């Protein structure tokens, strides 16, 4: 068994005719087992989950960090080489979701 990805961008939906995110989610839930949401508005994934009877995965919404980034940070900290324990580090992180494919 396998899955099939169906991409629906704003240009291929009824958004231009006034369809809301809730409307789109309700429609897609009739055809899918899960919905992955990547949307420019903060909180859109949470809104989608509110109206969806199927699982919603947040692939990035608004200016917030990509939700899977936390997993990457956690993995890096869990597997930190022993020689780096108790060291002081200074880091600067800038997240730009527009560069994520």
C-alpha positions, 0 to 999 in steps of 0.5 A: 500500500502507499499514499498519494499526494494531492496538492491544492494551492489557492490558485486551484481551489475556490478561495478566489470565489470566497471559500474559507479555509474551513470550507476547503478543509471540510471538502478535502476531508471527504477525499483524504486520510490526512491534511498537511497545511502550509499557509501564510497566516499564523494559526491557520493549521490550528483553525484547519484542525478545528474544522477537520474530522481527519488529522491535520499536520502543520507544515508551517503557518505564518511567520512561526518556525516550521513545527518539525524544527523543534524535533531537529533541535531536540535530536541535536541536544540528545545526541550532543557529543560528550566533549561539548557538555558544559560548554557555553555556546552562542548561536543565532537562528533566523527562520525563513519558511519561504526558503523551505521547499 
